[in-house]
Amino acid sequence: MNIQKADNLAKLTQDPHKGLEEKEKVLEVAIGREVRAFRKKQNITVAELSALTNLSIGMLSKIENGNTSPSLTTLQALANALSVPLTAFFKQYEERREAVHTKAGEGVETERAGTRSGHQYNLLGHIGSNNSGVIVEPYLIVLNDESDTFKTFQHDGIEMIYMLDGIVGYRHGSDAYRLEPGDTLFFDADAPHGPEELIKFPIRYLSIISYPQRK
């Protein structure tokens, strides 16, 4: 492994298999997280919030750590001090987490800007506005012997290609890559990119595009 790859891996802190601790699913913990987040967002110290609400620093610490169940009167005092609606403290607890299951062959066939005849794009799932602030579009792309290569195109976000079948010459910026089954290409989608040379059919690959939600 070269030094650059080692440095990049060292920066990764997200564990894709890490689960939430059981207590994080509890209402008190969800409320505590919101109280702390609103307090920090407004640059208010625990001592200052204590003075504004007449709650002790110890009680506020218990609330923020999810170690106590605050009364509605206490929550109202916190809401008034932080200038947020009472319901704001329940946002994370009540937020719906979506999942989309698409059966084989049931992806929505669609067209993206830059595609031409013979290029089959199947959208495998889509979740719109969500708490992560990111939109992800997973596509299954099929190129057959009648497919026409197209001029490279550009769009916002990050894209990842994973080859399933066939061989394709894929251009990204000034570089060209020979992609074979099992190969992955991960790139900034703002640079010109697209399949430039169709080498071996049938060609199938996954294209996963992620970009920030529009405000």
MARTORTI-547106 format. One line per field, with one value per residue: residue number from 1; residue in one letter; chain; x, y, z of N, C-alpha, C, O in turn. Coordinates in steps of 0.001 Angstrom, whole numbers. Each point is the difference from the previous one (the first is absolute). Layout:
! MARTORTI-547106
seq [NUM | ...];
type [A | ...];
mol [A | ...];
npx [X | ...];
npy [Y | ...];
npz [Z | ...];
capx [X | ...];
capy [Y | ...];
capz [Z | ...];
cpx [X | ...];
cpy [Y | ...];
cpz [Z | ...];
opx [X | ...];
opy [Y | ...];
opz [Z | ...];
***
This chain:
! MARTORTI-547106
seq [1 | 2 | 3 | 4 | 5 | 6 | 7 | 8 | 9 | 10 | 11 | 12 | 13 | 14 | 15 | 16 | 17 | 18 | 19 | 20 | 21 | 22 | 23 | 24 | 25 | 26 | 27 | 28 | 29 | 30 | 31 | 32 | 33 | 34 | 35 | 36 | 37 | 38 | 39 | 40 | 41 | 42 | 43 | 44 | 45 | 46 | 47 | 48 | 49 | 50 | 51 | 52 | 53 | 54 | 55 | 56 | 57 | 58 | 59 | 60 | 61 | 62 | 63 | 64 | 65 | 66 | 67 | 68 | 69 | 70 | 71 | 72 | 73 | 74 | 75 | 76 | 77 | 78 | 79 | 80 | 81 | 82 | 83 | 84 | 85 | 86 | 87 | 88 | 89 | 90 | 91 | 92 | 93 | 94 | 95 | 96 | 97 | 98 | 99 | 100 | 101 | 102 | 103 | 104 | 105 | 106 | 107 | 108 | 109 | 110 | 111 | 112 | 113 | 114 | 115 | 116 | 117 | 118 | 119 | 120 | 121 | 122 | 123 | 124 | 125 | 126 | 127 | 128 | 129 | 130 | 131 | 132 | 133 | 134 | 135 | 136 | 137 | 138 | 139 | 140 | 141 | 142 | 143 | 144 | 145 | 146 | 147 | 148 | 149 | 150 | 151 | 152 | 153 | 154 | 155 | 156 | 157 | 158 | 159 | 160 | 161 | 162 | 163 | 164 | 165 | 166 | 167 | 168 | 169 | 170 | 171 | 172 | 173 | 174 | 175 | 176 | 177 | 178 | 179 | 180 | 181 | 182 | 183 | 184 | 185 | 186 | 187 | 188 | 189 | 190 | 191 | 192 | 193 | 194 | 195 | 196 | 197 | 198 | 199 | 200 | 201 | 202 | 203 | 204 | 205 | 206 | 207 | 208 | 209 | 210 | 211 | 212 | 213 | 214 | 215];
type [M | N | I | Q | K | A | D | N | L | A | K | L | T | Q | D | P | H | K | G | L | E | E | K | E | K | V | L | E | V | A | I | G | R | E | V | R | A | F | R | K | K | Q | N | I | T | V | A | E | L | S | A | L | T | N | L | S | I | G | M | L | S | K | I | E | N | G | N | T | S | P | S | L | T | T | L | Q | A | L | A | N | A | L | S | V | P | L | T | A | F | F | K | Q | Y | E | E | R | R | E | A | V | H | T | K | A | G | E | G | V | E | T | E | R | A | G | T | R | S | G | H | Q | Y | N | L | L | G | H | I | G | S | N | N | S | G | V | I | V | E | P | Y | L | I | V | L | N | D | E | S | D | T | F | K | T | F | Q | H | D | G | I | E | M | I | Y | M | L | D | G | I | V | G | Y | R | H | G | S | D | A | Y | R | L | E | P | G | D | T | L | F | F | D | A | D | A | P | H | G | P | E | E | L | I | K | F | P | I | R | Y | L | S | I | I | S | Y | P | Q | R | K];
mol [A | A | A | A | A | A | A | A | A | A | A | A | A | A | A | A | A | A | A | A | A | A | A | A | A | A | A | A | A | A | A | A | A | A | A | A | A | A | A | A | A | A | A | A | A | A | A | A | A | A | A | A | A | A | A | A | A | A | A | A | A | A | A | A | A | A | A | A | A | A | A | A | A | A | A | A | A | A | A | A | A | A | A | A | A | A | A | A | A | A | A | A | A | A | A | A | A | A | A | A | A | A | A | A | A | A | A | A | A | A | A | A | A | A | A | A | A | A | A | A | A | A | A | A | A | A | A | A | A | A | A | A | A | A | A | A | A | A | A | A | A | A | A | A | A | A | A | A | A | A | A | A | A | A | A | A | A | A | A | A | A | A | A | A | A | A | A | A | A | A | A | A | A | A | A | A | A | A | A | A | A | A | A | A | A | A | A | A | A | A | A | A | A | A | A | A | A | A | A | A | A | A | A | A | A | A | A | A | A | A | A | A | A | A | A];
npx [844 | -1152 | 1891 | 314 | 784 | 2237 | 1133 | 143 | 1493 | 2030 | -173 | 647 | -1817 | -278 | -1309 | 1028 | 1801 | 820 | 102 | -2151 | 1030 | 326 | 1937 | 1400 | -268 | 1650 | -2059 | 65 | 184 | -1876 | -1226 | 542 | -608 | -2131 | -545 | 639 | -1335 | -1927 | 177 | 266 | -1932 | -959 | 1108 | -1426 | 661 | 1480 | 2151 | 1027 | 842 | 2046 | 1757 | 756 | 1345 | 1929 | 1071 | -554 | 1781 | -249 | -1265 | 936 | 1210 | -1114 | -492 | 1523 | 45 | -1592 | 952 | -730 | -1490 | 978 | 57 | -2190 | -458 | 501 | -1425 | -1745 | 356 | -117 | -2029 | -953 | 624 | -1092 | -1700 | -587 | -439 | -1909 | -1423 | 533 | -1161 | -1855 | 955 | 1643 | -900 | -476 | 2046 | -1220 | -18 | 867 | -1795 | 1931 | -2127 | 2122 | -2166 | 639 | 1605 | 562 | 2021 | 365 | -1415 | 2238 | -764 | 1985 | 93 | -763 | -1913 | 887 | -399 | -1804 | -556 | 830 | -1611 | 1373 | -1854 | 2051 | 366 | -1770 | 1913 | -2197 | -1730 | 2054 | -306 | -216 | -2143 | -596 | 778 | -1553 | 1686 | -1551 | 2043 | -1933 | 2223 | -1644 | 1888 | -1439 | -514 | -1871 | 851 | -1299 | 1925 | 602 | -1102 | 2206 | -403 | -1402 | 1149 | -1954 | 1379 | -1055 | 1905 | -1823 | 2108 | -2013 | 2185 | -1616 | -617 | 935 | -43 | 834 | -366 | 1082 | -1552 | 2182 | -1645 | 1700 | -1461 | 1684 | -2194 | 1785 | -1970 | 1010 | -684 | -1731 | -54 | 1800 | -2019 | 1917 | -2097 | 1789 | -1912 | 1227 | 960 | 1162 | -2187 | 1301 | -1980 | 2050 | 376 | -1125 | 632 | -1009 | -649 | -1803 | -1103 | 1291 | -1410 | 1341 | -2062 | 1974 | -2146 | 1971 | -1971 | 1276 | -578 | -1720 | 1500];
npy [-1192 | 843 | 1170 | 160 | -1826 | -234 | 1278 | -762 | -1641 | 887 | 558 | -1987 | 1263 | 369 | -97 | -763 | -576 | 2059 | -1256 | 232 | 1747 | -1803 | 273 | -899 | -2064 | 331 | -478 | -1408 | -2132 | -1147 | -722 | -1893 | -1825 | -670 | -1214 | -2150 | -1518 | -559 | -1655 | -2154 | -1036 | -566 | -1926 | -1741 | 1573 | -1611 | 680 | 98 | -1939 | -437 | 1126 | -987 | -1672 | 1040 | -206 | -1672 | 920 | 30 | 1670 | 2030 | 151 | 410 | 2162 | 1496 | -325 | 1586 | 1653 | 1407 | -495 | 939 | 1351 | -530 | -571 | -2095 | -1671 | -75 | -1079 | -2236 | -977 | -9 | -1625 | -1911 | 657 | -1466 | -651 | 393 | 817 | 2154 | 399 | 679 | 2004 | 543 | 1067 | 2185 | 914 | 870 | -2099 | 1449 | -1072 | -193 | -724 | -267 | -298 | -2101 | 1353 | 214 | -639 | 1759 | -927 | 113 | 2077 | -791 | 1685 | 414 | -266 | -2055 | 622 | -971 | 2139 | -1949 | 1575 | -1235 | 1275 | 23 | 2130 | 103 | 1062 | 330 | 1435 | 875 | -1574 | -1663 | 248 | -2128 | 901 | -1579 | 257 | -1385 | -18 | -578 | -266 | 626 | -1202 | 976 | -2024 | 63 | -1109 | 1721 | -371 | 272 | 1697 | 406 | -1274 | 1737 | -627 | 839 | 1041 | -1471 | -448 | -1300 | -439 | -932 | -430 | 321 | 1584 | -1894 | 733 | 1064 | 961 | -150 | 1221 | 390 | 1395 | 511 | -420 | -1442 | -449 | -1230 | 411 | -776 | -1838 | 1141 | 423 | 978 | 905 | 713 | 757 | 1310 | -70 | 879 | -1915 | 1164 | -391 | -1831 | -1100 | -736 | -1434 | -128 | -499 | 338 | -1149 | 905 | 1817 | -863 | 1734 | -479 | 858 | 301 | 619 | 1032 | 397 | 1850 | -344 | -426 | 1657];
npz [0 | -1752 | -495 | -2261 | -1098 | 7 | -1482 | -2124 | -423 | -398 | -2174 | -813 | -276 | -2190 | 1830 | -1872 | 1215 | -325 | 1848 | -638 | 972 | 1281 | 1147 | -1484 | 838 | 1492 | 754 | 1750 | -711 | -488 | 1739 | 1079 | -1159 | 266 | 1789 | 134 | -1020 | 1029 | 1516 | -600 | -481 | 1974 | -445 | -8 | 1426 | 516 | 43 | -1983 | -811 | 833 | -880 | -1862 | 642 | 498 | -1967 | 1368 | 1044 | 2239 | 826 | 297 | 1873 | 1900 | 411 | 723 | 2211 | 62 | 1203 | -1613 | 1621 | -1791 | 1793 | 193 | 2143 | 649 | -492 | 1405 | 1959 | -45 | 134 | 2045 | 1427 | -444 | 1333 | 1599 | -2099 | 1038 | -1542 | 427 | 1894 | -1084 | -282 | 1447 | 1757 | -351 | 365 | -1645 | 790 | -1466 | -790 | -1112 | 2 | -653 | -427 | 474 | -789 | 2166 | -735 | 1344 | -1484 | -90 | 279 | -724 | 1455 | -2078 | 1150 | -264 | -2101 | 936 | 310 | 624 | 28 | 1276 | -164 | 916 | -520 | 1396 | 555 | 297 | -54 | 253 | 1560 | -1485 | -721 | 487 | -1919 | 385 | -1491 | 882 | -923 | -1017 | -8 | -1399 | -82 | -1447 | -826 | 1245 | 1763 | 599 | -1083 | 2128 | -968 | 15 | 1817 | 67 | 1819 | 680 | 1427 | 1353 | -1085 | 81 | -655 | -421 | -338 | -1555 | -1471 | -840 | -2117 | 1783 | -2002 | 1949 | -1066 | 459 | -630 | 1349 | 1669 | -472 | 75 | 551 | -998 | 1866 | -1114 | 881 | -2226 | 930 | -366 | 910 | -303 | -497 | 1192 | 1650 | 744 | -1526 | -427 | 124 | -228 | 517 | 1709 | -1946 | 2103 | 1969 | -1826 | 1024 | -694 | 1626 | 136 | 1743 | -94 | 1029 | -269 | 294 | 1026 | -97 | 2141 | -1362 | -44];
capx [-844 | 852 | -149 | -1214 | -1149 | 59 | -450 | -1447 | -674 | 158 | -962 | -1349 | -445 | -1348 | -78 | -1277 | -717 | -265 | -1411 | -306 | -169 | -1418 | -528 | -196 | -1348 | -897 | -497 | 785 | 1280 | -288 | -266 | 1266 | 846 | -536 | 255 | 1424 | 266 | -521 | 801 | 1298 | -215 | -176 | 1184 | -413 | 618 | -945 | -230 | -893 | -1328 | -498 | -504 | -1181 | -1116 | -79 | 305 | 1386 | 949 | -55 | -1207 | 208 | 939 | -755 | -910 | 762 | 570 | -1078 | -57 | -1217 | -1154 | -458 | -1445 | -412 | 307 | 1437 | 235 | -500 | 976 | 1149 | -414 | -62 | 1356 | 733 | -805 | -402 | -1278 | 116 | 58 | 1332 | 775 | -414 | 214 | 787 | -679 | -1163 | 328 | -122 | 1160 | -537 | 752 | -646 | 329 | -361 | 181 | 742 | -746 | -1060 | 524 | -689 | 847 | -12 | 1040 | 749 | 560 | 1209 | -156 | -460 | -734 | 717 | 539 | -1104 | 236 | -1062 | 138 | -268 | -633 | 195 | -533 | 115 | 482 | 298 | 776 | 1433 | 351 | 581 | -850 | 755 | -729 | 676 | -472 | 558 | 162 | 246 | 386 | 32 | 824 | -559 | 177 | 915 | 737 | -442 | 939 | 28 | -873 | 362 | -1094 | 457 | 107 | 996 | -557 | 765 | -388 | 451 | -242 | -593 | 287 | 566 | 1178 | -245 | 992 | -761 | 798 | -257 | 936 | 1012 | 437 | -883 | 154 | -568 | -767 | -397 | -842 | 597 | 717 | -731 | 518 | -622 | 510 | -714 | -843 | 29 | 916 | -621 | 182 | -937 | 588 | 586 | 274 | -726 | 982 | -540 | -1407 | -845 | 599 | -921 | 694 | -745 | 449 | -612 | 277 | -449 | 160 | -717 | -1385 | -202 | -666];
capy [1192 | 1173 | 939 | 784 | -821 | -188 | 1252 | 114 | -958 | 439 | 1066 | -544 | -214 | -575 | -1459 | -293 | -1095 | 366 | 175 | 917 | -590 | -116 | 1183 | 1072 | -123 | 409 | 1363 | 928 | 253 | 815 | 1355 | 540 | 354 | 1213 | 1110 | 335 | 547 | 1367 | 842 | 261 | 789 | 1388 | 362 | 193 | -978 | -649 | 942 | 1045 | -594 | -202 | 1292 | 367 | -923 | -304 | -1419 | -149 | -508 | -1460 | -463 | 186 | -1033 | -1247 | 87 | -81 | -1340 | -977 | -770 | 299 | 291 | 1345 | 245 | 940 | 1348 | 181 | 108 | 1297 | 1000 | -125 | 481 | 1458 | 525 | -238 | 594 | -1037 | -604 | -1176 | -1217 | -153 | -963 | -1356 | -179 | -1181 | -1207 | -287 | 36 | -1274 | -429 | -710 | -1008 | -295 | -1341 | -141 | -1369 | -155 | 336 | 963 | 1359 | 940 | 393 | 1451 | 598 | 1093 | 909 | -513 | -1364 | -133 | -1215 | -1242 | 45 | -294 | 410 | -419 | 552 | -1113 | 473 | 1430 | 600 | 1442 | 782 | -824 | 699 | -26 | 1112 | -551 | -804 | -1068 | -623 | -1203 | -414 | -1124 | 474 | -1066 | 443 | -1161 | 205 | 1093 | 1236 | 984 | 723 | 1382 | 978 | 29 | 1008 | 400 | 333 | 191 | -1131 | -1065 | -1180 | -1241 | -1012 | -1356 | -813 | -1328 | -825 | 671 | 853 | 1316 | 1044 | 1080 | 1220 | 981 | 1083 | -303 | -1390 | -1072 | -1197 | -1253 | -572 | -1396 | -449 | 101 | 1270 | 1141 | 1327 | 941 | 1262 | 1266 | 9 | 1314 | -91 | -702 | -1451 | -836 | -1131 | 483 | -1126 | -1210 | -998 | -1360 | -43 | 1117 | 891 | 399 | 493 | 814 | 1385 | 572 | 1433 | 690 | 1444 | 643 | 411 | 1410 | 725];
capz [0 | -48 | 1115 | -195 | 392 | 1447 | 612 | -209 | 868 | 1382 | 241 | 61 | 1376 | -32 | -2 | -668 | 661 | 1389 | 306 | 1086 | 1316 | 303 | 674 | -952 | -521 | 1061 | -142 | 810 | -658 | -1174 | 488 | 487 | -1144 | -603 | 922 | -106 | -1335 | -66 | 907 | -610 | -1204 | 419 | 802 | 1389 | 894 | 910 | 1103 | -505 | -171 | 1365 | 470 | -780 | 248 | 1435 | 213 | 458 | -992 | 103 | -678 | -1437 | -437 | -83 | -1153 | -1251 | -123 | -80 | 1245 | 742 | -842 | 385 | -52 | -1037 | 502 | -199 | -1444 | -442 | 454 | -900 | -1314 | 82 | 132 | -1240 | -1090 | -947 | 406 | 870 | -824 | -596 | 784 | -334 | -1438 | -335 | 476 | -835 | -1427 | -702 | -767 | -1145 | -743 | -1279 | -487 | -1409 | -458 | -1248 | -1208 | 257 | 62 | -882 | -1126 | -83 | -825 | 602 | -994 | -632 | -477 | -1379 | -321 | 276 | 1354 | 907 | 1378 | 902 | 1341 | 909 | 1224 | 205 | 1212 | -185 | 1132 | 1170 | 1009 | -309 | -872 | -1223 | -879 | -652 | -1108 | -497 | -1313 | -742 | -1376 | -966 | -1338 | -890 | -1195 | -788 | 751 | -555 | 1025 | -9 | 504 | 1454 | 585 | 1347 | 911 | 1373 | 904 | -75 | -657 | 69 | -980 | 301 | -1194 | 184 | -1182 | -1159 | 143 | -569 | 213 | 624 | 111 | 1054 | -238 | -1010 | 181 | -467 | 823 | -524 | 1103 | -187 | 1109 | 1323 | 143 | 534 | -303 | 934 | -524 | 69 | -1195 | -631 | -1142 | -1130 | 132 | -736 | -722 | -1242 | -891 | 370 | -403 | 30 | 384 | 439 | 990 | 1074 | 1191 | 947 | 131 | 1202 | -1 | 1208 | -80 | 1104 | -223 | -307 | 1099];
cpx [879 | -349 | -1297 | -1238 | -41 | -489 | -1507 | -773 | 66 | -1018 | -1424 | -378 | -1371 | 76 | -1339 | -812 | -326 | -1487 | -188 | -66 | -1485 | -557 | -266 | -1398 | -1034 | -364 | 856 | 1326 | -196 | -245 | 1298 | 924 | -470 | 256 | 1455 | 313 | -478 | 815 | 1334 | -127 | -117 | 1137 | -364 | 659 | -1074 | -346 | -973 | -1421 | -640 | -615 | -1288 | -1228 | -259 | 130 | 1455 | 883 | -21 | -1204 | 155 | 951 | -710 | -925 | 770 | 606 | -1055 | -174 | -1216 | -1107 | -557 | -1515 | -305 | 309 | 1474 | 323 | -480 | 970 | 1232 | -324 | -36 | 1401 | 786 | -723 | -315 | -1357 | 241 | 190 | 1385 | 835 | -320 | 314 | 720 | -706 | -1124 | 335 | -53 | 1268 | -488 | 940 | -785 | 493 | -486 | 304 | 727 | -896 | -1064 | 505 | -723 | 939 | -138 | 1099 | 671 | 553 | 1278 | -139 | -530 | -734 | 856 | 628 | -1166 | 406 | -1181 | 289 | -441 | -659 | 262 | -656 | 238 | 571 | 206 | 956 | 1487 | 432 | 569 | -1052 | 905 | -877 | 797 | -613 | 668 | 36 | 382 | 325 | 69 | 764 | -550 | 198 | 1029 | 763 | -421 | 1093 | -67 | -916 | 388 | -1257 | 574 | 224 | 1174 | -661 | 925 | -558 | 574 | -379 | -535 | 376 | 641 | 1247 | -287 | 1196 | -730 | 899 | -450 | 1040 | 963 | 484 | -1042 | 309 | -658 | -685 | -490 | -826 | 742 | 754 | -927 | 685 | -799 | 521 | -907 | -785 | -45 | 976 | -706 | 268 | -1042 | 706 | 468 | 207 | -718 | 788 | -575 | -1431 | -347 | 694 | -1070 | 828 | -941 | 621 | -747 | 447 | -543 | 285 | -820 | -1429 | -45 | -768 | -1238];
cpy [1242 | 969 | 792 | -776 | -184 | 1247 | 158 | -924 | 433 | 1071 | -531 | -292 | -669 | -1512 | -389 | -1081 | 314 | 212 | 1015 | -760 | 15 | 1285 | 1146 | -36 | 485 | 1476 | 1002 | 363 | 890 | 1453 | 662 | 449 | 1310 | 1217 | 449 | 666 | 1441 | 947 | 374 | 865 | 1476 | 485 | 360 | -1085 | -626 | 940 | 1104 | -525 | -244 | 1288 | 396 | -823 | -278 | -1500 | -114 | -533 | -1521 | -570 | 133 | -1063 | -1340 | -12 | -194 | -1382 | -1099 | -837 | 293 | 327 | 1365 | 150 | 971 | 1436 | 315 | 184 | 1342 | 1115 | -16 | 557 | 1529 | 603 | -120 | 538 | -1010 | -543 | -1251 | -1280 | -232 | -1033 | -1449 | -373 | -1301 | -1294 | -410 | -124 | -1393 | -296 | -891 | -1067 | -302 | -1353 | -122 | -1426 | -28 | 295 | 1058 | 1427 | 884 | 413 | 1496 | 473 | 1117 | 875 | -593 | -1402 | -6 | -1321 | -1227 | -38 | -177 | 346 | -454 | 550 | -1061 | 426 | 1477 | 412 | 1491 | 696 | -893 | 750 | 68 | 1192 | -446 | -788 | -1032 | -636 | -1209 | -462 | -1306 | 436 | -1163 | 623 | -1234 | 341 | 1086 | 1349 | 896 | 635 | 1456 | 919 | 18 | 1111 | 228 | 253 | 144 | -1335 | -932 | -1212 | -1200 | -977 | -1339 | -893 | -1382 | -938 | 866 | 806 | 1323 | 908 | 1226 | 1220 | 844 | 1097 | -353 | -1444 | -980 | -1262 | -1187 | -701 | -1394 | -442 | -1 | 1296 | 1092 | 1287 | 991 | 1382 | 1198 | 157 | 1355 | 29 | -732 | -1505 | -744 | -1152 | 447 | -1112 | -1240 | -1185 | -1410 | 29 | -1372 | 813 | 406 | 521 | 816 | 1390 | 604 | 1446 | 612 | 1495 | 640 | 346 | 1483 | 662 | 717];
cpz [0 | 1113 | -109 | 430 | 1506 | 720 | -131 | 917 | 1453 | 363 | 145 | 1449 | 65 | -45 | -614 | 683 | 1458 | 206 | 1102 | 1311 | 327 | 596 | -970 | -609 | 1007 | -156 | 770 | -662 | -1221 | 407 | 440 | -1114 | -634 | 881 | -113 | -1344 | -116 | 882 | -645 | -1247 | 334 | 900 | 1437 | 853 | 896 | 1145 | -425 | -167 | 1358 | 537 | -715 | 369 | 1482 | 264 | 422 | -1117 | -9 | -732 | -1513 | -553 | -141 | -1215 | -1298 | -217 | -18 | 1244 | 858 | -982 | 404 | -132 | -1137 | 418 | -217 | -1473 | -534 | 392 | -904 | -1377 | -25 | 34 | -1295 | -1230 | -1101 | 441 | 830 | -809 | -617 | 735 | -353 | -1445 | -329 | 410 | -939 | -1472 | -624 | -798 | -1129 | -534 | -1269 | -496 | -1436 | -452 | -1338 | -1198 | 182 | 158 | -1006 | -1123 | -206 | -926 | 774 | -1108 | -570 | -535 | -1424 | -184 | 269 | 1375 | 971 | 1427 | 840 | 1393 | 1004 | 1306 | 179 | 1312 | -123 | 1213 | 1219 | 910 | -319 | -846 | -1335 | -774 | -680 | -1074 | -493 | -1325 | -419 | -1454 | -897 | -1353 | -882 | -1265 | -914 | 679 | -667 | 1148 | -68 | 513 | 1513 | 520 | 1449 | 836 | 1405 | 698 | -238 | -646 | 194 | -1019 | 438 | -1176 | 361 | -1139 | -1079 | 316 | -695 | 267 | 495 | 200 | 1181 | -143 | -1120 | 63 | -523 | 797 | -687 | 1171 | -367 | 1200 | 1341 | 230 | 529 | -430 | 836 | -332 | 260 | -1294 | -691 | -1176 | -1145 | 102 | -824 | -691 | -1376 | -1014 | 524 | -535 | -60 | 531 | 587 | 1088 | 1002 | 1165 | 873 | 45 | 1185 | 119 | 1286 | -123 | 1112 | -373 | -309 | 1131 | -512];
opx [904 | -1017 | -672 | -867 | -1072 | -730 | -673 | -1016 | -928 | -330 | -884 | 712 | -418 | 648 | -1037 | -1182 | -516 | -647 | 933 | -509 | -743 | -1130 | -781 | -431 | -1194 | 826 | 314 | 444 | 803 | 481 | 262 | 655 | 816 | 362 | 280 | 749 | 716 | 240 | 407 | 862 | 400 | -63 | 522 | -55 | -1116 | -1148 | -874 | -966 | -1217 | -1062 | -875 | -1130 | -1013 | -452 | 847 | -478 | 109 | 111 | -378 | -196 | 243 | -138 | -407 | 222 | 328 | -518 | -148 | 253 | -689 | -623 | 902 | 337 | 353 | 802 | 635 | 220 | 545 | 821 | 434 | 266 | 831 | 508 | 151 | -340 | 1010 | 744 | 305 | 889 | 747 | -328 | -483 | 144 | -231 | -825 | 558 | 516 | -606 | 1217 | -1230 | 1198 | -1200 | 1155 | -11 | -1111 | -703 | -756 | -462 | 1044 | -1106 | 797 | -659 | 176 | 875 | 852 | -628 | -99 | 1185 | 520 | -865 | 919 | -1133 | 985 | -1150 | -439 | 936 | -1156 | 1134 | 1046 | -887 | 529 | 709 | 1175 | 509 | -788 | 1094 | -1141 | 1053 | -1215 | 1166 | -1042 | 923 | -766 | 703 | 552 | 662 | -319 | 1008 | -607 | -458 | 948 | -1062 | -174 | 821 | -1040 | 1159 | -561 | 949 | -1173 | 1222 | -1212 | 1169 | -1181 | 537 | 442 | -177 | 513 | -509 | 645 | -813 | 1082 | -1194 | 1187 | -424 | 886 | -1199 | 1162 | -1104 | 653 | -666 | -13 | 1103 | 332 | -1210 | 1228 | -1226 | 1213 | -1178 | 583 | -603 | -55 | -844 | 1132 | -1025 | 1218 | -782 | -92 | 242 | 20 | 249 | -266 | 707 | 801 | -1031 | 992 | -999 | 1220 | -1227 | 1185 | -1147 | 1035 | -940 | -298 | 792 | -1012 | -692];
opy [110 | -150 | 248 | 539 | 36 | -96 | 420 | 396 | -243 | 169 | 732 | -715 | -445 | -566 | 200 | -166 | -847 | 682 | 301 | -1120 | 858 | 391 | 896 | 960 | 39 | 811 | 1071 | 1146 | 896 | 922 | 1156 | 1037 | 839 | 1065 | 1193 | 975 | 847 | 1152 | 1161 | 836 | 859 | 1091 | 956 | -1181 | 508 | 59 | 392 | 696 | 108 | -11 | 627 | 463 | -601 | -500 | 751 | -642 | -624 | -1018 | -902 | -495 | -733 | -1018 | -781 | -402 | -1186 | -1115 | -539 | 362 | 105 | -575 | 637 | 841 | 1112 | 862 | 576 | 946 | 1051 | 681 | 618 | 1006 | 854 | -92 | 288 | 91 | -682 | -895 | -1105 | -610 | -906 | -1100 | -784 | -1023 | -1190 | -480 | -958 | 876 | -1044 | 84 | -30 | -199 | 77 | -426 | 974 | -520 | 332 | 880 | -477 | 603 | 540 | -794 | 814 | -452 | -434 | -449 | 961 | -811 | -34 | -1038 | 872 | -601 | 403 | -378 | -439 | -851 | 548 | -333 | 442 | -396 | -770 | 1047 | 822 | 367 | 816 | -739 | 334 | -376 | 164 | -177 | -249 | 302 | -757 | 821 | -958 | 1094 | 407 | 1051 | -455 | 434 | 458 | -432 | -183 | 1035 | -734 | 396 | -342 | -1022 | 314 | -273 | 139 | -186 | -99 | -155 | -695 | -1124 | 1217 | -25 | 24 | -90 | 569 | -93 | 156 | -218 | -384 | -387 | 279 | -291 | 109 | -469 | -193 | 691 | -534 | 330 | -26 | 88 | 57 | 208 | -131 | 96 | 128 | 911 | -857 | -419 | 563 | 42 | 526 | 223 | -436 | -242 | -728 | 551 | -977 | -538 | 566 | -611 | 547 | 145 | 99 | 286 | -243 | 408 | -619 | 299 | 787 | -520 | 663];
opz [828 | 678 | 1002 | 687 | 604 | 987 | 941 | 571 | 771 | 1174 | 446 | 705 | 1069 | -881 | 632 | -299 | 730 | -795 | 745 | 66 | -475 | -295 | 320 | -639 | -300 | -417 | -518 | 69 | -260 | -659 | -332 | 99 | -379 | -501 | -109 | -60 | -532 | -361 | 24 | -271 | -786 | 566 | 572 | -342 | 110 | 440 | 773 | 313 | 153 | 623 | 597 | -157 | 357 | 1030 | -483 | -934 | -1056 | -684 | -747 | -1110 | -959 | -678 | -860 | -1142 | -36 | -61 | 1097 | -1149 | 1014 | -893 | -545 | -833 | -393 | -361 | -883 | -756 | -338 | -615 | -973 | -659 | -310 | -1118 | -1187 | 1180 | -171 | 402 | -449 | -595 | 369 | -444 | -817 | -669 | -215 | -778 | 535 | -694 | 244 | 161 | 20 | -199 | -264 | 24 | -752 | -103 | -954 | 413 | -1037 | 248 | -40 | -499 | 647 | -1131 | 749 | -767 | -445 | 920 | -330 | 409 | 85 | 557 | -266 | 634 | -29 | 773 | -582 | 264 | -189 | 515 | 368 | -375 | 579 | -6 | -768 | 590 | -454 | 265 | -615 | -92 | 308 | -582 | 299 | -504 | 321 | -119 | -955 | -555 | -540 | 980 | -1046 | 656 | 595 | -643 | 549 | -527 | 237 | -396 | -719 | 256 | 38 | -100 | 372 | -312 | 862 | 237 | -41 | 1118 | -1121 | 1045 | -729 | 579 | 257 | 239 | -1089 | -762 | 11 | 283 | -533 | 931 | -1017 | 1018 | 117 | 1139 | -227 | 1 | -98 | 7 | 331 | -1080 | -1065 | -827 | 265 | 241 | -386 | -177 | -793 | -1208 | 1126 | -1207 | -961 | 1069 | -244 | 764 | -365 | 398 | -468 | 62 | -13 | 173 | 375 | -528 | 499 | -1156 | 520 | 469 | 773];
***
